[in-house]
Amino acid sequence: MINRLLIRIKVLQVLYAYYLRSNLTTDTALDLLEEELEASYRLYLTLCGLPIALREIADERLLRETEKFVRSEDVLRVLNGILSNPVFDKYAEEGTAFRTRYAEDLFVSADLKEYHESVLDALLADPETKDLDWSDAEAVKTWWRTKYGIYYLQNLAFEERLQDLTPFLNDDILVVFTFVTKLVNAMDGTKGMDEIVKPRYSDDEVWTFGRQLLSTAIEKGAEYRNLIAGHFKNWDKNRVSEIDYIIMQMAIAEAVQFPLTPTTVIINEYLNLSHYYSAPNSYVYINGILHEILTKLKEDGSVLGV
């Protein structure tokens, strides 16, 4: 699940913390990177298991509902439907690697539980949910895709609760949501959760990418920053933000450490980061400086990518 885009975001955040705090060493920065990537994967598993969370809330609500003297048959029908249907049953299947990982890595908070309870309230009042044929797998899958989009994927209130789970998590929430959306769309009744839930890393190369990128950016940081400063022309280098230095520093580190990656690809990746993290016009000089530096390094043989 953790890809290079997510790793670059995390390396940028850790590098910013490294220069902001005086007590970080290369080793502690690498530990922090691993901790933050682990948090991203925990978020992924938590979001993958949203139907499990809803079922737990529905189970609690059903117990309270059955104890009432006057019961609502519509409410009972929806609660029982959430607790037993062919789609949510796949998510909650016992004995799978997903359920084990979910139980171990799930983010738990009172705010999240409160939010799930509010979602259940909305579902119980929703005519579409009341009329759903819970035995029809296609109908339930279509319903869940819609409700997932409304109450989770595109819901600012839910995103705000996710941001409070751990530091630095807010910047990669949308990236993680893209993977969860793919999982929701992949539910076709033939594949189990273990087949569609992504592992932390697709291979060892992805895992080492982040560590090599961060360690190179730190160890060669002073050298790269001097190189960057030497390419400012009509721009006061003292006015350049710390984030812009870090973005260019990372781009150079990646080009040198992974010379088979085309430099145009690397520049585009970091220009995308600058659009999110930098001032509106910073990408202009970042683009120009990176082109000049990487072209020179390529001529010197430090960078092989074309």
Sequence and secondary structure as in RCSB ss.txt:
>XXXX:A:sequence
MINRLLIRIKVLQVLYAYYLRSNLTTDTALDLLEEELEASYRLYLTLCGLPIALREIADERLLRETEKFVRSEDV
LRVLNGILSNPVFDKYAEEGTAFRTRYAEDLFVSADLKEYHESVLDALLADPETKDLDWSDAEAVKTWWRTKYGI
YYLQNLAFEERLQDLTPFLNDDILVVFTFVTKLVNAMDGTKGMDEIVKPRYSDDEVWTFGRQLLSTAIEKGAEYR
NLIAGHFKNWDKNRVSEIDYIIMQMAIAEAVQFPLTPTTVIINEYLNLSHYYSAPNSYVYINGILHEILTKLKED
GSVLGV
>XXXX:A:secstr
   HHHHHHHHHHHHHHHHH TT  HHHHHHHHHHHHHHHHHHHHHHHTHHHHHHHHHHHHHHHHHTSSS  HHH
HHHHHHHHS TTHHHHT TT HHHHHHHHH    HHHHHHHHHHHHHHHT HHHHT  TT HHHHHHHHHHHHII
IIIT HHHHHHHHTSSTT GGGHHHHHHHHHHHHHH  SSS HHHHS  S SSHHHHHHHHHHHHHHHHTHHHHH
HHHHTT SSS GGGS HHHHHHHHHHHHHHHHSTTS HHHHHHHHHHHHHHHS TTHHHHHHHHHHHHHHHHHHH
TS    
